[in-house]
């Protein structure tokens, strides 16, 4: 089982999913729009590919200049403790996912309306 160990200046998170079929993602993104300040975000998440359950460990705004280290390793060492995700969304939570997508759509629609594009 592969795990990701992500460390910033104050915390360390070890993430993996105990299954044969899974994905892990570490992402740092930056978005700047002409009418607002830019935002930098960091995410650590994964999906159980058998059940479709989405696991989230980190999802937050990152400070400019913040340093992260990431290690990918095999969990052959049984002393490695995998952290519990802060959130797990299962297929049972599909209504929640649909609501989040709808909120995102309305936010984007509002931005386009404010710019007079629709």
N, C-alpha and C positions, 0 to 999 in steps of 0.2 A: 504494500500500500504506500503510495507516494503522499507526502505531506508538504505543505508550504509553511515555512516559519517566517513571519513578517515582524520586523522590529522597527519602532521609531524611537525617539529620544526617551520616552517614558514607559512604553508598553511592549510586550511581546505576545503575539498570537500564533498558535499552531493550529492549522486547519487541515482536515482530511475527512473523507467519507468512507466508512467501513463497509465497502461493497466492492464487487469485482468491476462494475460498470459505473464510472462517475467522471465528472469533470471538475477541475479547480481553476479559478481565474483570479489573478491579481491585476488590478487596473488602476492607473493614475490618469486622470483626464483633466483637461483645462478647456473651459468654454468662455469666450469673450464675445459679447454682442456690442454693437456700436452705441446702444443706449444704456449700457450698464457696466459696472465693474466686472472683471473676469472672476471666474470661480474655478478653483482647483479642487478636485475630489479624489478620494482614494477608496477602493472597494476590494474586498476579499470575499469571494463567494464560491459556491459549487453547486452542482446538481447531481442527485442520485439518478442515473440514467434508466434504472429499472422502474422506479416509482414516479419519477418526475418531480420529486420533492426538491425545492430550492433552499439551500442553506446559505445564510449570510452571517459572516463574522465581523466584517468592518464595512461601514458605509458612512463616510463623514467628509467634511470639508478639510482640505489639507492647507497648511499655511505655506506661503511662498518661502522657499529656502529650507523647508522641512526635509530631513534626510530619512530615507527608509532603506533597510536592508532586507533582502528576501533570499531565503535558502530553500531549495527543493531537494528533498532527500527521500530515501526509502525507509519505511518504518520497520526496519529489521530489529532495531533497538527497542525492546519492550518497555524501557523506562521512559520513553517519549510519551508525554501526556497530551492528547489532542483536546483542544479547548472546545467547549460546547458552543454551537452557533448562537448568536444573539437572536436569530429569527429563523424559523423553518416554515416555508409555505408549501403546503401539500396540495394535491389535486382537489382535496375537499375544500380548499380555500380559493377555488377558482372565481367565486363571486368577488372576493377581495381583489384578486388580480385584475378582473374586469373593471372594478371601481377605480383602481389605480390608473389603468390605461385611460379610462374616461376622464379622470382628473387631468392627466397629462394632455389629452386632446383639448380640453377646455382651456387650459393654460396657453397652449400654442395658438388656439383660435383667438384668444384675447389679445395676444401679442400681434397677430396679423391684423386684427380689427383696429388696434391702436395705431398701427402704421398705415392704415387706410388701404391695405392690400386686399381685404375682402369686405 
